[in-house]
Amino acid sequence: MDEGFANVDEQLDRLGKKQDGLRVELTETKETVDFLLTKTTQHERKLHQLIKEQP
């Protein structure tokens, strides 16, 4: 019976590590998306400014 519990504990540990890895990937993806949104907004503002400056 102890072997069964050890197996379950091992599987839970692996799931925990996998979850931690996914959390890191999700955080990195969010940071990338935030960066791209910021850059997109900057470019849109620049385009609007250039359009307003045209005669």
Secondary structure, DSSP 8 states (H G I E B T S, - for coil): -HHHHHHHHHHHHHHHHHHHHHHHHHHHHHHHHHHHHHHHHHHHHHHHHHHHH--
